Amino acid sequence: MSIACNLTGLLKAQNLAQRWFHRRAIFFRVLLIINCGLFSCHLSAASIKGPDIFQPSDDAAVVFRLTSSSALLPLNSRTPQEHLDVVEQALKSFRNTANPRYLGDAERELAIIPANNRNVRFYFFRASLKQSLHMFDEAVADLNRISDLKGDSLESLMMRFTINFVSGDYPAAEGSCAALKNFENNLYAASCKQQLQALVGPQIAYRDLKQAMGEFGVLSDRRALIWASGTLADIAERDGRDNVVALWQLALQLNRDNLYTRARLAEALLAQGSYQQVIPLTEDYLSVDALAVSSAIAQTYLGNSTTLTKMLRERFDEALWRGEILHKRAYAQFLLDIEKNPEAALEMAEDNWAHQREWPDALILKRAREALKIGAAQ
């Protein structure tokens, strides 16, 4: 009797449990349907409020999204001065990164400005662009336009001197240097004067510039000190002094973003065999040809340059294919020290020397000639 009662009670309990579970299942199913409906409505509303979907008509169309930025305003909506602001920023970005894309940006913006709106600022920026492209004659032509407009400034005269000196037009460089004397800070004039003196007497030039830096340094602005420090290091290198690395380190400390100074320091370290120090100096700047080549040379001596050498080989091959070899000195150094091809290195060094005649240009030309002679004698 007790067993039957227990079974009956158990069956009743199971029936109650099944009905309860069924009701709960129906409740949650209804709740899910309601939520899905609300979510679908939300999506539909969002779709209605969102932008129209554009589907290109063929595979050749390229679709991209523009953000709301002043840099993306229609080009013809900007004033000439706004175009020049963009150019100025692009040139600064190029100096900090050596990425040629920024030169393209600057060139495009300059081309938009009509001739009747081209002022001193326009010609200065275009001269800077041409200088960066190693188109020195065109740069000087724009600097001449600045002079015709009576707009010569400290910056334009410094650029004129640099171009004249680098291209080997020393009489013109003397004229630009003399014009710098018209400005209050005589350290600029002292620097360019001693850089010219160093061509024939680096010992005297080093002594006189060091003395001038002692006299005017405290009164000079930071740019003058930066320029004088780099000039002193260059003169010391010409003179074969043993403090070259220390002087380039000082120049870089004054201007950490100067890629030219960083590259000269890397070359000086290579010259004295300090290969390990080159690696941290260049590791974040491998997009810059000169610094990447110096790093590859250092890694070669340290026994680990395969990846970087391959990258540089591909980079130079692509540049040759495009006809855009700008850093001929770096490429000549790559051919000589990495590829061990003195004949090709000499050809590139001679081509470089025809347009650019700084001290490192003379060194790579001399080294390539010597390496070719040694190879021919063997």
Salt bridges, closest charged atoms under 4 A:
ASP85 OD1 - ARG121 NH2 2.71
GLU88 OE1 - ARG121 NH2 3.03
ASP105 OD2 - ARG101 NH1 3.65
ASP105 OD1 - ARG108 NH1 3.36
GLU109 OE2 - ARG78 NH1 2.87
GLU109 OE1 - HIS83 ND1 2.57
ASP142 OD2 - ARG126 NE 2.81
ASP142 OD1 - ARG145 NH1 2.85
GLU155 OE2 - ARG223 NH1 2.62
ASP208 OD1 - ARG207 NE 2.99
ASP234 OD2 - ARG238 NE 3.27
ASP234 OD1 - ARG264 NH2 2.88
GLU237 OE1 - ARG264 NH2 3.20
ASP239 OD2 - ARG241 NH1 3.28
ASP289 OD1 - ARG315 NH1 2.87
ASP289 OD2 - HIS327 ND1 3.02
GLU324 OE1 - ARG322 NE 2.91
ASP337 OD1 - ARG367 NH2 2.46
GLU339 OE2 - ARG313 NE 2.90
ASP351 OD2 - LYS328 NZ 3.08
GLU358 OE1 - ARG329 NH1 3.57
ASP361 OD1 - ARG329 NH1 2.98
